[in-house]
Amino acid sequence: MAETSKQFNEIIRHCRQLFNNKTKDYGPAWRILRLPSLTDQIFIKAQRIRSIEDKGTQKVSDNLADEFVGILNYSIMALIQMELGVVDKPDMDAETAAKFYDKYVKVARDLMERKNHDYGEAWREMRISSITDLILQKLLRIKQIEDNQGATLVSEGLDANYLDMVNYAAFALIKMNEN
């Protein structure tokens, strides 16, 4: 598991750098996005990955790993939005955004380490296409919860699903780096 934590941290370093650079370029414009908009952004990325996996080809040369980076970063943005709420105009600087990013990475990392202990790192035997499917399943769950105005009877809440997507995206990126 020590190797997984090291690999996870390397993936996060790359994702965080992109998040920071985009925040410097655009400011925290994402702060105006409502949760369903963030969910839909993640859905578009996951659906593109699945479409390319199914077709075996792509016509836009964007790297698929970048789509998993987007899933990870948008999931963290969604967690931040859940805590702070939506604003009418960007309301934080890049340093504050990075602190919130780090807060939710820590939550995701802690969850990943607990689950890896219990599941014996079963994700290492999974195909990337299965990870894509699990992300899409999480997204469909999130959309249903959003459509139900957040109400659930026995299910995990939105935050648990976003945290799982952070970790699934990290796992996919780790597997892609190993191949």
Secondary structure, DSSP 8 states (H G I E B T S, - for coil): -HHHHHHHHHHHHHHHHHHHHHHHHH-SGGGG--HHHHHHHHHHHHHHHHHHHHHS--SS---HHHHHHHHHHHHHHHHHHHHH---SS----HHHHHHHHHHHHHHHHHHHHHHHHHHTTGGGGS-HHHHHHHHHHHHHHHHHHHHTTT--SSS--HHHHHHHHHHHHHHHHHHHHH-
